[in-house]
């Protein structure tokens, strides 16, 4: 069994409040969960209005599949016009680690 995680640091567009941040971040997290059946959440920069860290995790029997799912998640976030993807950090672990 393999566990993959992805942390995406994003810059939000024209956001000036927590409510505005929520209105941008919440749909992205929901789409990641729905389309790719992953665990996803806002995991950092909670006190900043224009930055967010999104965390994604996936578990599968095949490391290649984990990598593909994380690639698709990263591409989906990078393609969103209302945000800018600043960085992505990925980690893969096996059940034997």
C-alpha positions as CSV (number, residue, x, y, z in Angstrom):
1,X,0.0,0.0,0.0
2,X,1.2,3.5,-0.9
3,X,0.3,6.8,0.6
4,X,0.9,10.0,-1.3
5,X,0.6,13.6,-0.1
6,X,0.7,16.9,-1.9
7,X,1.0,20.3,-0.4
8,X,0.2,23.2,-2.7
9,X,1.0,26.8,-1.8
10,X,-1.3,29.2,-3.7
11,X,-1.7,32.9,-4.1
12,X,-5.3,34.0,-4.3
13,X,-6.4,36.7,-6.6
14,X,-8.6,39.7,-5.5
15,X,-9.4,38.5,-2.0
16,X,-9.6,40.9,1.0
17,X,-11.3,38.9,3.7
18,X,-11.6,35.5,5.2
19,X,-15.1,35.2,3.7
20,X,-13.6,35.9,0.2
21,X,-10.8,33.4,0.8
22,X,-13.3,30.8,1.8
23,X,-15.3,31.4,-1.4
24,X,-12.2,30.7,-3.5
25,X,-10.7,27.8,-1.5
26,X,-13.8,25.8,-0.6
27,X,-14.9,25.0,-4.3
28,X,-11.3,24.0,-5.1
29,X,-11.2,21.6,-2.2
30,X,-14.6,20.2,-3.0
31,X,-13.7,19.6,-6.7
32,X,-10.5,17.8,-5.7
33,X,-12.4,15.5,-3.4
34,X,-15.2,14.9,-5.9
35,X,-13.2,14.3,-9.1
36,X,-10.3,12.3,-7.7
37,X,-11.7,10.7,-4.5
38,X,-8.8,12.1,-2.3
39,X,-8.7,13.7,1.1
40,X,-8.2,17.5,0.6
41,X,-8.3,20.5,3.0
42,X,-6.8,23.9,3.6
43,X,-3.8,23.1,5.8
44,X,-1.9,26.4,6.1
45,X,-1.7,30.1,5.9
46,X,-5.0,30.2,7.7
47,X,-4.4,33.8,9.0
48,X,-3.5,35.3,5.6
49,X,-6.2,36.5,3.2
50,X,-4.4,36.1,-0.1
51,X,-2.4,32.8,0.6
52,X,-3.5,29.3,1.2
53,X,-1.8,25.9,1.6
54,X,-3.9,23.0,0.3
55,X,-3.2,19.5,1.3
56,X,-4.1,16.4,-0.7
57,X,-3.7,12.8,0.3
58,X,-4.4,9.6,-1.5
59,X,-3.9,5.9,-0.7
60,X,-3.6,3.1,-3.3
61,X,-2.0,-0.3,-3.9
62,X,0.1,1.0,-6.7
63,X,2.7,3.8,-6.4
64,X,2.2,4.7,-10.1
65,X,-1.5,5.3,-9.6
66,X,-0.8,7.5,-6.5
67,X,1.6,9.6,-8.7
68,X,-0.9,9.9,-11.5
69,X,-3.7,11.1,-9.1
70,X,-1.4,13.6,-7.4
71,X,-0.3,14.9,-10.9
72,X,-3.9,15.4,-11.9
73,X,-4.7,17.2,-8.6
74,X,-1.7,19.6,-9.1
75,X,-2.8,20.3,-12.8
76,X,-6.3,21.0,-11.7
77,X,-5.2,23.6,-9.1
78,X,-2.6,25.1,-11.5
79,X,-5.2,25.6,-14.2
80,X,-7.6,27.6,-12.0
81,X,-7.5,31.2,-13.3
82,X,-8.4,32.9,-9.9
83,X,-5.2,31.6,-8.2
84,X,-1.5,31.3,-8.8
85,X,0.3,28.0,-7.8
86,X,3.5,29.1,-6.1
87,X,4.9,25.7,-5.1
88,X,4.0,22.1,-4.8
89,X,5.7,19.6,-2.4
90,X,5.0,15.9,-2.9
91,X,5.7,12.9,-0.7
92,X,5.2,9.1,-1.3
93,X,5.4,6.5,1.4
94,X,4.9,2.7,1.3
95,X,3.4,0.7,4.1
96,X,6.8,-0.9,4.7
97,X,8.4,2.5,5.6
